[in-house]
Amino acid sequence: MKTIIYIFISLFLINIAGAADQYTRYQKVGRISTNVETGGVNVAGASGGWSATGCTSATWAYAPPSKADTKVILATALAAQSSGREVRFYGDCQSPGSNYFVIRYMEVK
């Protein structure tokens, strides 16, 4: 019986964690900043925040060095910015009401 309860709780927690992941809207890349101390990359949209569901206040998409290949994110963001292509990100909010959306991956349109 305990095993069934543990499995149920585990599946419930996995579903909650999966529900937090979401897409931002597509838009052109505005500002890009990097942090030489941490290796993180921040990407701001050209027309405002990223407007992800549940993360409407996020103005920066953030690639932390421990969770993403920040060199690839930086190169892709710079290429999209210079060519005028739109991007969107998949990930989750750092915390509700946060200014940062944590990137898991990005797409170029």
C-alpha positions in Angstrom: 0.0 0.0 0.0 2.8 2.4 0.8 4.4 1.7 -2.6 1.2 2.7 -4.3 1.0 5.9 -2.3 4.6 6.8 -3.1 4.0 6.2 -6.8 0.9 8.4 -6.7 2.7 11.2 -5.0 5.6 10.9 -7.4 3.4 11.1 -10.4 1.5 14.1 -8.9 4.8 16.0 -8.3 6.0 15.2 -11.8 2.8 16.6 -13.3 3.1 19.8 -11.2 6.7 20.3 -12.4 5.7 19.6 -16.0 2.9 22.1 -15.8 5.3 24.9 -15.0 7.1 24.6 -18.3 5.7 26.8 -21.0 6.4 28.8 -24.2 7.0 32.5 -24.5 5.5 34.4 -27.4 7.5 34.9 -30.6 9.2 38.3 -31.0 12.4 39.9 -32.2 15.5 40.0 -29.9 16.1 43.3 -28.3 18.9 43.6 -25.8 21.3 40.8 -24.9 23.5 40.8 -21.8 26.0 38.4 -20.4 27.5 38.0 -17.0 31.2 37.2 -17.1 31.2 36.1 -13.4 28.5 33.5 -13.8 28.4 32.8 -17.5 24.7 33.4 -17.7 23.0 35.0 -20.8 19.9 37.4 -20.6 17.8 38.1 -23.7 15.2 40.9 -23.8 12.5 41.1 -26.4 12.4 44.0 -28.8 8.7 44.7 -28.1 8.5 44.2 -24.4 8.1 41.2 -22.1 8.0 37.5 -23.1 4.4 37.0 -22.0 4.6 33.4 -21.0 1.5 32.1 -19.3 2.0 32.4 -15.6 5.1 34.5 -16.1 3.7 37.7 -17.6 6.1 40.0 -15.8 9.3 38.4 -17.3 11.2 40.9 -19.4 14.3 38.8 -19.6 14.8 35.2 -20.8 17.7 33.8 -18.8 20.0 31.0 -19.7 21.8 29.9 -16.5 25.2 28.3 -17.2 24.4 25.3 -15.1 21.2 24.5 -17.1 21.8 25.5 -20.7 24.6 25.7 -23.2 24.9 29.4 -22.9 27.3 29.8 -25.8 24.7 28.3 -28.2 21.9 30.4 -26.7 24.1 33.5 -27.1 25.1 32.7 -30.6 21.6 31.9 -31.7 20.2 35.1 -30.1 22.9 37.2 -31.8 22.2 35.6 -35.2 18.4 36.1 -34.8 19.0 39.7 -33.7 21.2 40.6 -36.6 18.9 38.9 -39.2 15.7 40.3 -37.7 14.2 36.8 -37.0 11.8 36.2 -34.2 12.5 33.8 -31.4 10.6 32.1 -28.6 11.7 30.2 -25.5 10.5 27.2 -23.7 11.1 27.0 -19.9 9.6 28.3 -16.7 9.5 31.3 -14.4 12.2 31.7 -11.8 9.4 32.5 -9.4 6.0 34.0 -9.7 6.2 37.7 -10.4 9.9 37.3 -11.4 11.5 39.4 -14.0 13.3 36.3 -15.4 12.1 33.4 -17.5 14.5 30.5 -17.3 15.3 29.0 -20.7 15.3 25.3 -21.4 15.5 25.8 -25.2 14.8 28.3 -27.9 13.3 28.4 -31.3 13.9 30.8 -34.2 11.1 31.5 -36.6 
